Amino acid sequence: MGVNLSGIVPVENLSLEDLRGKVVAIDAYNAIYQFLSTIRGPDGTPLKDATGRVTSHLAGLLYRNINLLEADIRPIYVFDGVPHELKSQTLAERSERRTRAHQEWKEAVSEGDIERARCKATQSSRMTNEIAESSRILLTYLGIPVVQAPEEGEAQAAYMASRGDAWAASSQDFDSLLFGAPRLVRNLNISGRRKLPGSNGYRNISIELIELPKVLEHNGLMIREQLVDLAILIGTDYNPGIRGIGPKKGLKLIQQHGDLQGALRALGESIPQAECVQDIFLRSEKTDVTGLEWRKPDREHIVDYLARDHGFSENRVTSALDRLEGKRKPAKKAELSSSQVSLDRWA
């Protein structure tokens, strides 16, 4: 989930057209989790092939990336490496929550409570080695570059954006800013009309751009290190924060005292391993990437992999590829919006 900086970051809404011609480094696991959570049946059951393998992520990766490529946006997917040991507790807590949500989903299904079942299902998505590997395979067939991060995929994507290998990093988490991404694009994979959990209402979700220099200026911070210190006060994936400290209260403390240690002294508190957490955000291991190349999609392998191996409708797959290859008229903006909304209905 990352650190919560909502409410203190200035946001600019974008359209796909605004990203035309730009390279975006996408936190792969973050995007895949979004597809696993949202592309499900009415009762929350994920899409599966005849052998029971989950295919929701493959549907999302295919149709969303065709939209991006058709809009002349060049995605790069960055996969996680080995997580830092300080993240182990967070990962264990997430696993426990997903196990609990899965059990509650089964109970809701047996009771016929479809709305509750759908809600709990979205909280129970799990990344497996098979899901990660099948994602890599499909992205490679689509001709989209795949990068392996030594540690956090989000840190690597931010590093690539800071080097100019990409125009922006893309993730739902604000952590990309802490890792040094000059620009963060949110909602790239979930924009469109979305149902509100627990109600019959809907809301429109727009692609968002958040720029690190503007975040610092907006909040009266001089350097990224202060934003990292603020995050540590609130709590990150690597440390629990100080009880009762949210974004606004934490910001005020950093503004008044200059850094984390000054804020902690004023509070009479301490955060064990705070310096280690600072190092994770400021000096985590990254790798230089060269020779990035976007190739023409391998039509034969895509159709074979999705339609024959995973039970997708061959007509739908070939129709999507036809559109990308220009054998049909380019989609209008309204059509792009429609296809974004329909991601959770593909089978």
N, C-alpha and C positions, 0 to 999 in steps of 0.2 A: 504493500500500500504506500510506503514511503511517508515522508513528512507532510504534515498538513499546513500549507501556506495560503490556503484559500482565504480571501478577504483582505490580503495585503499585497497582492500582485496585480498590476494593471494588465488587462487582457484586451487584445484586439481580435475581433471575429474575422475569419477568412473564408473564402470559397475555394473549391478546387482550382478554379481559374487563377486565383492569386498565387498558387504554387506552381503554375505552368513553367516548365523549363528548369525546375529546381531539384536538387538532390536532397533526399531526406533519409537520415540514418534512423531506422526504427528499432526500438527495443523489442526484439522478437518475442520473448516470453510474455511481455506485457500485452502485445497484440494478440498472440495466440490465446491467452487467457480470456481476452475480450470475446473472441469468437466462440470459445468453448462455453462461455457464460450466456451469450445472447442467442446463439443459433441452436435452438431447441424446439421441440414440439410443444403443444399447448400445455401439457402437464409437466414440462421441464425435462423430458427425456431427450438426451442428445441424439443427433443424427448418427446412425450406425450402418455399417455394411452388413452383408448377409452372414458374416462370420462373427459379428458382434463388436468389431473394431469401431471406435468413435471416429466420425468423419466431419464433425461440425467445423473443426479448425481448417480442414481442407477446403470446405465450401467457402468459408470466409476468406482464406488466402487467395483462392482462385478469383472469385468475383470482385473482391475489393481491389486486388492488385490490377485486374484488368481495367477497372475504373481509373486507377491511378495512372497506369501506363497510357491509357487512351487520352487522359488529360495532359500527357507529356510531363508527368511527374516521375522522377527516377528514384525508386525506393532502394535502400540497402537494408537488409535484415541482420541485426547483430545479436548473436546468441550468447547466453550466459556461459561463463566458465565456472571455476570452483568458487563458491561463496565464501566470504570471510567468516572466520570462526565466530566472530561476535554476532553474526546473523543467525546462528544456530537456534537460539531461543525463539526468535521471531518466526523462523521456519517451522519449528515444532508447534508453536501456538497456531499458526495458519493451518497446519495439517490437522490439528485437533478440531479446529472450527469446521474444516471441510468434512471431517468424519461425522461430526455432530449434525451438520447441515444435511449430509447424505441420508442419515438415519431419519431425520425429520421430514425429508422429502419423501422417503418411502412410506412413512406413516400418513402423510398428507394424501398421497396417491391412493393408498388403501382406503382412506376415509372419503375419497371423492372430492377433496378440497383442492380444486385445480389451481386456484389463484395462489394459495399458500404453497402448493407443490412447486409451481413455477418460480416463486420467490426463493424457496430453499434450494432449488436445483442450481440457480445461478451462483449460489454461495459454495457449491460443493465441487466446482471444477478442479481437476487435478492435472498437472503436467506429468506425463510419463515419458520414458525414453523413446517409446514407440511414437508418441505424438510429436515429440521434438524431431525425431529422425524423418518421419513422413513429411513434416513441414519443410525440412531442408531439401528433401528430394523434390517436392513439388516446386519450391522456389527456384531450384536449379533448372528444372525443366522449363519454367517460365522465363528463364534467362536473367533472373534477378540476382545480383551479388549477395552472397552470404558471408558474413565475417564471424569468426570465432573469437570472443573476448577471453583474455586470460582470467579475468575475474568477473565483475559485474558488466552485463551487456549495456546497461544504462551508462556506466562510466565510459565504456569504449565508444558508444555512440556520441556522447558529449565531447569526448576528445576529438573524434573525427570532425565534428562540427566546429570545434575551436581551431582545428588545423586548416579548415577550408575544404576538407574532403567532402563535406556535406554542408548544405545551407543551414540546416537545422537538425536537431535531434527530435525524435517523436516518441512520446510516452504519455501515459496518464499521470505519472508521478512527477511531482515537483523536484524530485531528487536530481533530475538532469541539470537543473540550475546550480545545485550544490556541487555537482561534478564539473561544472564549468562550461556547460553549453551556452553559447551566446544567444541562441534562440531555441525555444521549446515549442513544439507543435503538439497540441492535445486534441483528442477526439477525432484524429485522422481516420480511425477505423470504425467509429460508432456515430458519425454525424448523420443527421436525418431525423425523422419523426420516431420517437421512442415512447413506449408505454411506461407510465409511472407505476412503480411497484405498489401493490396493495390498493389500486384504484383502477377505474375505467378511463382515467384521463391520459393524455399524451402531452409530450413537450418536444419542441424542436431543439436538437443539439447541434451547435455550430462548431466548426473547426476553430480552434483558438491558437493565437500566437502570443507567447510571453517572451519578452526580451530581457536578458539579464541586466544590461546597463540601465534600462528603464526601471526594473525592479529595485535596484540599488538606489537610484536617484529618487524614486517615488517614496522610499522609506528612510531617506536621509542616511544611508549607509555608504561608506567610502569604498569598501573592498568586499570581494566575495567571501573572504574569511569571516566577516561579521555575519553574513547570511548563514554560513555554516554554523557559527556559534549560536545564532538564534535557533536553528533547527535542533541543535543538541539540547538546548534548554527545553524545547517543546517535546522532544522525543523522536527518535529515528528508528529505522530497522535495526540499528546496531546498539541502541541504548534506550532505556526508559528515561523520559524527561522528568522535570520537577513537577510534582503534583500541583495542579491549579494554574500552571503556566500554559497559556495558549499563544497563538501567533501575535495578537495585539499586545498582550502583557509582556511577552518575551521581547518583542521589538522595542518596547519602551525601555526595558532594562538594558538592552544592548546600546540603544541611543544614549542613555544616561551614563553608562559605565564603560562603554567602548569595546569590551570584549567579554568572552565567556567567563574568564576568571574574575573580572571585576563584578559581573552580575552575580556570580555565585557567592562572592564575599559579601555582597550587599544582602543577599538572601540568607546567609549563614548555612549554605547547602554545599554539597559536593556531588560530583558525578564521576564515579570510578571509570578509568580508562577513557576519559574525555579526549586526551591527546591522541589516543589511538583512533578514535572516531573521526577526529579532525584529519588525521592522516589518510583515512579511507577516502574521504571526500576530496582532499586536496592533492594526495600523492598516491592514489591507488594505481596498480599496475595496468598499463595500456600497451597497445602495440601499434606501430606504424603500418598502415595498409597502403599498398601500391597496386597499380594495374587493375583497378576496378573497371568492370566491363559489363554493359547490359547487352545481352544477345537476343536474337530473335527467338521467341518461344518455340520449343521443340514440340510441335503439334502432335506428332505421332506418339511420343512418349507421354504427353499429358493425357491424351484420350485413353491410351492403354492403361495408364496408372489409375486414373479416376473412374472411367467407365467400366473397364474390364476387371480391374483389381479391387475397386472399392464401391462398385454398384451405382455410380452416378448415372444420370440420364445422359446418354451419349449426345442426344440432340441438343440438350442445354449446354453441354461443354463445347461442342463444335460451334454452336451459335455464338457463344461468348467469344471464342477464338476468332470466328469470322469477323465479328465486330472490331476486334483489336487489329486484325490484319487488313481492315479497310474494305472487306468484301460487302459490307453493309454501310449505309450512310452513317456518318458519325452521330452519336447520340446528342440530342439537345440537352441543355442544362436541366430541364424538367425531367428528361429521361434518366439522366445521371442520378438525380435525387431519388427517383422512383426505384432505381436499382440498388441504391444504398439502403433504402428502407426495407427492401425485400430480402436482405441477407439472411434474416432469421427464418425465412420461409423456404430456402432452397433445400432440396433433397437429392 
